[in-house]
Amino acid sequence: MSKSLTRVMDALTAASLGTVAIEMPAETRTNQQAADAAGCDLDQIAKSIIFVGLDSGQPYLFIIAGGNQVDTDKASRLAGEPLGRADAHMVWATTGFSIAGVSPVGHLTPIRAFLDPRLHDFSLIYAAAGTPRHIFAIDPSDLEKISIAQVADFTV
């Protein structure tokens, strides 16, 4: 098991969630690939997007439904500073994950997180488990708690 996948599973176990990683038969680098592989609605995919504060350099995690897009102006208001997309190096340094497998949990360093309320429209959602081939199923309320995310409107 990869170090990235191990960190995700350790975080889920530490939260007393009986969630297991599901290995997909093919890569799930895109939201549509993940939804097709999981057999679920596109919006049941919880994608993790890292932004960086342009003033502070602080990273921010936005956990968003697969069919939605981040509205940078709304996201910036939530963060209290202008935001830009984090580059691959910052994503790796902060989370320990490559861009194609960023999990909402198991990061190397704590990160302020926001959760798209659309995810609460489902009883079960799927998120990256630290690799491009692994996902895990989770109740959105459990994901909100374990990621310490603030539910907020930041979508287009």
Buried (B, 14 or more C-beta within 10 A) or exposed (E): EEEBBEBBBEBBEEBEBEBEBBEBEEBBBBBEBBBBBBEBBBBBBBBBBBBBBEEEEBBBBBBBBBBBEBEBEBBBBBBEBBBEEBEEEBBBEBBBBBBBBBBBBBBEEEBBBBBBBBBBEBEEBBBBBBBBBBBBBBBBEBBBEBBEBEBBEBBE
